[in-house]
Amino acid sequence: MAVETTIELDYGSEAEAVAVLGAISPDNAPYAEAERSGTMITIRARSSTAGQMLHTMEDLLACVKVAEDTFRAAQ
């Protein structure tokens, strides 16, 4: 069984989207792929079990949160 997830994050500016994507990109491989289009980041992940997907998404979203907080604090 394969579990696939897509998350779309829409930011208020391209600068924030670029910063968040840059911050999370090293952590993604090989578990998830992320791409940016304008202010939108799309993250796609695939795991062999729901438990693995849960752990991957928890880790990835924690990294996203830190990147967002850091970007906003720098403003």
Number of C-alpha atoms within 10 A of each C-alpha: 7 9 14 14 13 12 13 13 13 16 16 9 11 16 13 18 24 18 14 24 22 13 18 19 15 9 14 19 11 9 15 20 15 18 15 17 11 13 15 19 20 15 19 16 19 18 18 11 12 14 11 14 20 14 12 18 18 12 13 18 14 13 18 17 13 14 20 19 12 14 16 10 8 7 5
